[in-house]
């Protein structure tokens, strides 16, 4: 029987512990099948096996501790917290400057799996490594993620994850849903993406292409979802 063992890099350096919990079984199973797993995470897991190497360049407690005060954010308005991601950008710089992170990111891998939420400041490495890469998302991915790979979610029938709507929306609900969808898409293209690009180009070189181009070449998208729970949605 022919067996192939691959070197797989799994990046979920930013986020909460729950972002990693979803995919721990996948990491462990790949290690048990003989693949050499390098996991750059925000917390270490127990009993992952000998084939899984984990490093924590920035502990989750240090990252979560810098979240904006939710009570203060509420006073500023419901959308204020979506624009103030300075704590994420600061964390990106801290991790890029971590020697252990630099060591493992400069190794050779056969596949990269990366958390598609908050960790996109590391997307420049996906281009540099010249290997297939997969995005994983710990929820049913919104249009800000799926549209990059050509899987457009029509807001007339697919409710935004931040809204309590079903797929049977009224006309007014569809208007609200479409407006919020475009609010996030505009924010992605004109606020978040340029800042993420500035970070990875600072450390990896000005020749790294745009985030839109890098994410447009994602080989596969993993979502934490089940077909019977969210509203029906097109999938490629």
C-alpha positions as CSV (number, residue, x, y, z in Angstrom):
1,X,0.0,0.0,0.0
2,X,1.4,3.4,-1.0
3,X,1.4,5.9,1.8
4,X,2.2,9.6,1.4
5,X,3.1,11.8,4.4
6,X,2.9,15.5,3.9
7,X,4.2,18.5,5.8
8,X,1.1,20.7,6.6
9,X,1.2,24.1,8.2
10,X,-2.0,25.2,10.1
11,X,-2.2,28.9,11.0
12,X,-4.7,30.1,13.5
13,X,-2.5,32.5,15.4
14,X,-5.2,35.1,16.0
15,X,-8.7,34.7,17.4
16,X,-10.3,33.0,20.4
17,X,-9.9,29.5,21.6
18,X,-13.2,28.5,20.0
19,X,-11.8,29.3,16.5
20,X,-9.2,26.5,17.0
21,X,-11.5,24.1,18.9
22,X,-13.6,23.5,15.8
23,X,-10.6,22.2,13.8
24,X,-8.7,20.4,16.5
25,X,-10.2,17.0,15.4
26,X,-8.9,17.7,11.9
27,X,-5.4,18.5,13.1
28,X,-5.3,15.5,15.3
29,X,-6.6,13.1,12.6
30,X,-4.1,14.4,10.0
31,X,-1.3,13.8,12.5
32,X,-2.6,10.3,13.3
33,X,-2.5,9.5,9.5
34,X,1.2,10.2,9.4
35,X,1.2,13.8,8.3
36,X,3.7,16.2,9.9
37,X,1.6,19.0,11.3
38,X,3.0,22.4,12.4
39,X,0.3,24.4,14.1
40,X,0.8,28.1,14.8
41,X,-2.0,28.8,17.3
42,X,-3.2,31.1,20.1
43,X,-3.3,28.2,22.7
44,X,-1.8,24.7,23.0
45,X,-4.0,21.6,22.9
46,X,-3.5,18.5,25.0
47,X,-2.8,15.0,23.5
48,X,-2.4,16.0,19.9
49,X,0.1,13.2,19.2
50,X,3.8,13.1,18.2
51,X,3.3,14.3,14.7
52,X,1.8,17.7,15.8
53,X,4.1,20.5,16.7
54,X,2.4,23.6,18.2
55,X,3.8,27.0,18.8
56,X,2.1,30.0,20.4
57,X,3.7,33.3,19.3
58,X,0.9,35.3,21.1
59,X,-1.1,33.7,23.8
60,X,-4.9,34.0,23.5
61,X,-5.1,35.8,26.9
62,X,-2.8,38.6,25.7
63,X,-4.8,38.9,22.5
64,X,-8.3,38.8,24.0
65,X,-7.3,41.1,26.8
66,X,-7.0,43.9,24.2
67,X,-10.5,43.5,22.9
68,X,-12.4,46.9,23.1
69,X,-14.7,47.3,26.0
70,X,-18.1,46.2,24.7
71,X,-19.9,48.7,26.9
72,X,-17.8,51.6,25.5
73,X,-18.3,50.3,22.0
74,X,-22.1,50.2,22.4
75,X,-22.0,53.9,23.3
76,X,-20.2,54.7,20.1
77,X,-22.8,52.9,18.0
78,X,-23.6,49.4,16.8
79,X,-21.0,49.4,13.9
80,X,-18.1,51.1,15.7
81,X,-16.5,47.8,16.8
82,X,-16.4,46.6,13.2
83,X,-14.0,49.4,12.2
84,X,-11.7,49.5,15.2
85,X,-9.5,46.5,14.5
86,X,-6.3,48.2,15.8
87,X,-5.8,45.4,18.4
88,X,-5.7,42.9,15.6
89,X,-3.2,44.9,13.5
90,X,-1.0,45.4,16.6
91,X,-1.1,41.6,17.3
92,X,-0.1,40.9,13.7
93,X,3.1,43.0,14.2
94,X,3.9,41.2,17.4
95,X,3.6,37.8,15.8
96,X,5.6,38.8,12.7
97,X,8.5,39.9,15.0
98,X,8.4,36.6,17.0
99,X,11.6,34.6,16.3
100,X,9.9,31.2,16.7
101,X,7.2,32.3,14.3
102,X,9.8,33.4,11.8
103,X,11.6,30.1,12.1
104,X,8.6,27.9,11.3
105,X,7.2,30.2,8.6
106,X,10.4,29.9,6.7
107,X,10.3,26.1,6.5
108,X,9.1,24.1,3.5
109,X,5.5,22.8,3.5
110,X,3.3,20.8,1.1
111,X,0.0,22.5,2.2
112,X,-1.1,25.4,4.3
113,X,-4.5,25.7,6.1
114,X,-5.2,29.1,7.5
115,X,-8.0,30.7,9.6
116,X,-9.7,33.1,7.3
117,X,-10.8,35.4,10.1
118,X,-8.4,38.0,11.6
119,X,-5.3,36.0,10.3
120,X,-5.3,37.5,6.8
121,X,-2.3,39.7,7.7
122,X,-0.3,36.4,7.2
123,X,-1.7,35.9,3.7
124,X,1.5,37.1,2.2
125,X,3.1,33.8,3.2
126,X,0.5,31.9,1.2
127,X,1.9,33.6,-1.9
128,X,5.5,33.2,-0.9
129,X,5.3,29.5,-0.1
130,X,4.0,28.6,-3.6
131,X,2.0,25.6,-2.3
132,X,-1.8,24.9,-2.3
133,X,-3.6,26.6,0.6
134,X,-7.0,26.2,2.3
135,X,-9.0,28.7,4.3
136,X,-11.0,27.5,7.3
137,X,-13.8,29.6,8.9
138,X,-15.4,28.7,12.3
139,X,-18.9,29.6,11.0
140,X,-21.0,29.6,7.9
141,X,-18.7,31.9,5.8
142,X,-20.2,35.3,4.8
143,X,-19.9,37.0,1.4
144,X,-16.7,38.7,2.5
145,X,-15.0,35.3,2.3
146,X,-17.0,33.3,-0.3
147,X,-17.1,36.0,-2.9
148,X,-13.3,35.9,-3.2
149,X,-13.5,32.4,-4.6
150,X,-16.4,33.2,-6.9
151,X,-19.2,31.8,-4.7
152,X,-21.5,34.8,-4.4
153,X,-24.2,34.5,-1.8
154,X,-27.3,36.5,-3.0
155,X,-28.5,38.7,-0.1
156,X,-32.1,38.3,-1.3
157,X,-32.1,34.7,0.1
158,X,-29.0,34.2,2.2
159,X,-29.2,36.1,5.5
160,X,-26.1,37.8,6.9
161,X,-24.7,35.9,9.9
162,X,-25.1,39.0,12.1
163,X,-28.8,39.3,11.4
164,X,-31.6,37.1,12.8
165,X,-33.3,36.6,9.4
166,X,-34.2,33.4,7.7
167,X,-34.1,32.7,3.9
168,X,-37.8,33.8,3.8
169,X,-37.2,37.5,4.2
170,X,-39.7,40.3,3.7
171,X,-38.9,43.1,1.2
172,X,-37.7,45.3,4.1
173,X,-35.6,42.5,5.5
174,X,-34.0,42.0,2.1
175,X,-33.2,45.7,1.9
176,X,-31.6,45.6,5.4
177,X,-29.7,42.4,4.6
178,X,-28.4,43.7,1.3
179,X,-27.3,47.0,2.9
180,X,-25.4,45.2,5.7
181,X,-23.8,42.8,3.2
182,X,-22.5,45.6,1.1
183,X,-21.4,47.5,4.2
184,X,-19.1,44.6,5.1
185,X,-17.9,44.2,1.5
186,X,-17.0,47.9,1.2
187,X,-15.3,47.7,4.6
188,X,-13.3,44.7,3.5
189,X,-12.0,46.3,0.3
190,X,-11.4,49.9,1.5
191,X,-10.6,49.5,5.1
192,X,-9.3,46.1,6.2
193,X,-7.6,44.7,3.1
194,X,-5.3,47.7,2.6
195,X,-4.2,47.5,6.2
196,X,-3.5,43.8,6.0
197,X,-1.6,44.3,2.8
198,X,0.5,47.0,4.3
199,X,1.5,44.7,7.2
200,X,2.5,41.6,5.1
201,X,4.3,43.8,2.6
202,X,6.3,45.4,5.4
203,X,7.7,42.0,6.4
204,X,7.7,40.0,3.2
205,X,8.3,42.6,0.4
206,X,6.4,45.1,-1.7
207,X,6.0,42.5,-4.5
208,X,3.4,40.6,-2.7
209,X,0.1,40.9,-4.6
210,X,-3.2,42.2,-3.2
211,X,-5.2,40.2,-0.7
212,X,-8.0,39.9,-3.4
213,X,-5.6,38.1,-5.7
214,X,-4.2,35.8,-3.0
215,X,-7.7,34.9,-1.7
216,X,-8.9,34.4,-5.2
217,X,-6.5,31.4,-5.5
218,X,-7.7,29.5,-2.4
219,X,-7.9,25.8,-3.3
220,X,-10.6,24.9,-0.8
221,X,-12.8,26.5,1.8
222,X,-13.6,24.7,5.1
223,X,-16.7,26.0,7.0
224,X,-18.0,25.1,10.4
225,X,-21.6,24.5,9.3
226,X,-24.2,21.9,8.7
227,X,-26.5,21.9,5.7
228,X,-29.7,21.5,7.7
229,X,-29.0,24.5,10.1
230,X,-28.2,27.7,8.1
231,X,-30.4,29.0,5.3
232,X,-29.9,27.3,1.9
233,X,-26.9,28.8,0.1
234,X,-25.1,28.1,-3.2
235,X,-21.8,26.2,-2.9
236,X,-19.2,25.5,-5.5
